[in-house]
Amino acid sequence: MALSKEQIQILEMLKEGKISVEESAKLLEAVNTADSVGQTKATRVVVTISEHGEETTNLKIPVSLAKVFWKFVPKDVQTQIDLELILEQIEAGATGEIIEIEQAAHNRRIKISLA
């Protein structure tokens, strides 16, 4: 098992006497917890479009094809959405609903989620 950069830094601080064994244990646990949480990245982009209260589109695509979902978003809505922001959220490991747009004039609701 290879140690992460953070784990090595913690062990170096312990070796140099900058932190106690108890402190190093707490730090290592925190790093390990953060690493395991970070592993639950989204695997797909979900686009749901409802018009007049009925779901008309329910698209689920792998995050590796994230730019493809853009073709399924209505052109008039694309101007309201920052695609780069969505791609950044995917890279950051975000999950859950990231955008919801309600267009009352068209009786349309668009939700974009990362799952």
C-alpha positions, -999 to +999 in steps of 0.1 A: +000+000+000+015+033-011+012+062+014-003+095+003+016+128+004-004+138+035+002+105+053+040+109+047+039+145+060+022+133+092+047+105+097+076+130+092+061+154+118+058+125+142+094+114+135+106+150+141+087+152+174+065+180+161+033+160+170+025+133+195+015+097+186-021+105+195-021+136+173-006+117+144-033+089+148-060+115+147-045+132+116-040+099+098-076+089+106-089+123+092-068+119+060-081+083+055-117+094+061-113+123+036-098+099+011-126+074+014-152+101+011-135+115-020-139+081-036-176+084-039-175+106-070-204+108-094-204+082-121-231+097-143-249+129-152-287+129-149-308+153-169-345+153-162-369+176-182-405+179-173-431+198-193-466+205-182-460+184-151-449+153-171-414+140-174-404+142-211-367+134-207-347+113-183-312+110-195-285+092-176-250+092-191-215+084-178-195+114-165-169+104-191-194+116-217-205+146-197-202+170-227-227+149-246-256+157-223-255+193-235-272+183-267-303+173-248-307+206-230-331+229-248-312+257-267-331+285-248-319+269-215-283+265-225-277+302-222-287+300-185-263+272-177-225+274-173-213+241-188-178+247-174-192+250-139-208+216-143-176+200-156-157+216-126-183+201-102-177+166-118-140+170-114-144+181-078-164+150-070-197+167-064-229+146-062-266+153-060-286+180-078-265+208-091-289+228-112-327+232-113-343+256-138-380+264-139-394+281-169-429+291-160-436+305-195-429+271-211-443+252-181-409+234-181-385+222-153-350+210-159-329+193-133-292+183-137-277+160-111-246+141-106-251+106-093 
